[in-house]
């Protein structure tokens, strides 16, 4: 089952990401940041659930103009079972319902296994763009 996260899911999502998500070369996830996302857009964080267990996540971010996908993660023991594809499909449906016309995904260059998942879902690397980042001190 795929559904939006609830406030009560946020701690479990953070624990899940420790095991299943890309955590290199990125800022650490915090409960406060995840709670702020949920407060601003409660339907953005989608969960794949099996029984009471989180087996996958994706953030389907919509800024009113563009569609962005982040934190696609599938439990290591459940990969290659279509969970990621289901999450991507649910995110795309959300975007279409909001009026989105194109989605992009943030994927680390070194995460070769993720490249296959995104390619299988119809996504292609866009050679014309590079991501520029700047940490914002608190």
C-alpha positions in Angstrom: 0.0 0.0 0.0 1.3 3.5 -0.8 0.0 6.4 1.3 1.1 9.8 2.5 3.0 9.8 5.8 1.3 11.0 9.0 3.0 12.9 11.8 3.2 9.7 13.7 5.3 8.1 10.9 8.1 10.7 10.9 10.4 9.0 13.5 10.1 5.7 11.8 10.9 7.3 8.4 14.1 8.8 9.8 15.0 5.3 11.2 14.2 3.8 7.8 16.4 6.2 5.9 19.3 5.3 8.2 19.1 1.8 6.7 17.7 2.3 3.2 18.5 5.7 1.9 21.5 7.5 0.3 23.1 9.3 3.1 26.5 10.3 1.7 27.2 13.8 0.4 24.1 15.3 1.9 22.9 17.1 5.0 21.7 14.9 7.8 18.0 14.4 8.1 16.3 15.8 11.2 12.9 15.3 12.8 12.4 19.1 12.7 13.1 19.3 9.0 10.8 16.4 8.2 8.1 17.8 10.5 8.4 21.2 8.6 8.0 19.4 5.3 4.9 17.6 6.6 3.4 20.8 8.0 3.9 22.7 4.7 2.9 19.8 2.4 1.4 16.9 4.2 1.0 14.8 1.1 4.6 15.2 -0.2 6.1 12.3 1.7 4.8 9.0 0.3 5.3 5.7 2.1 5.2 2.1 0.8 3.8 0.1 3.7 3.7 -3.7 4.1 1.6 -4.5 7.2 3.0 -2.1 9.7 6.4 -1.8 8.1 7.8 1.0 6.0 9.4 -0.7 2.9 9.9 2.4 0.8 9.7 6.2 0.6 9.7 9.1 -1.8 9.3 12.8 -1.4 7.1 14.2 -4.2 7.9 17.9 -3.8 5.7 20.4 -5.7 6.5 24.1 -5.5 3.5 25.2 -7.5 5.5 25.2 -10.7 7.9 22.3 -10.8 7.9 18.6 -9.6 10.9 17.3 -7.7 11.5 13.8 -6.4 13.8 13.2 -3.4 14.6 10.4 -1.0 13.4 7.5 -3.0 14.5 4.6 -0.8 13.5 0.9 -0.7 14.3 -1.5 2.1 17.5 -3.4 1.0 15.7 -6.8 1.4 12.7 -5.6 -0.7 14.6 -4.1 -3.7 13.8 -5.4 -7.3 10.1 -6.1 -6.3 8.5 -3.0 -7.9 8.2 -0.9 -4.8 10.4 1.9 -6.1 8.4 1.9 -9.4 5.1 2.0 -7.5 6.4 5.0 -5.4 7.5 6.8 -8.5 4.1 6.1 -10.2 2.3 7.4 -7.1 4.4 10.6 -7.1 3.7 11.2 -10.8 0.0 10.8 -10.2 0.3 13.4 -7.4 2.1 15.8 -9.8 -0.4 15.3 -12.6 -3.3 16.0 -10.2 -1.5 19.3 -9.1 -1.0 20.3 -12.8 2.7 19.3 -13.1 4.1 18.8 -16.5 7.6 17.4 -15.9 9.3 15.7 -12.9 13.0 15.6 -12.0 14.8 13.4 -9.6 17.8 14.0 -7.4 20.2 10.9 -7.7 23.8 10.7 -6.6 26.2 10.0 -9.5 27.8 7.1 -7.6 24.5 5.3 -6.9 24.6 3.1 -9.9 21.9 0.8 -8.7 19.5 3.8 -8.4 20.3 4.8 -12.0 18.8 1.5 -13.2 15.6 2.1 -11.2 15.2 5.6 -12.5 15.9 4.6 -16.1 13.4 1.8 -15.8 10.8 4.4 -14.8 11.5 6.5 -17.9 13.9 9.1 -16.4 17.0 10.2 -18.2 20.0 12.2 -17.0 19.9 15.7 -18.3 23.3 16.7 -19.6 22.6 20.4 -19.8 22.3 21.0 -16.1 24.5 20.7 -13.1 23.5 21.1 -9.5 25.1 23.9 -7.5 24.8 23.8 -3.8 25.7 26.1 -0.9 25.3 25.1 2.8 23.3 27.6 4.8 24.7 28.0 8.3 22.2 28.2 11.1 
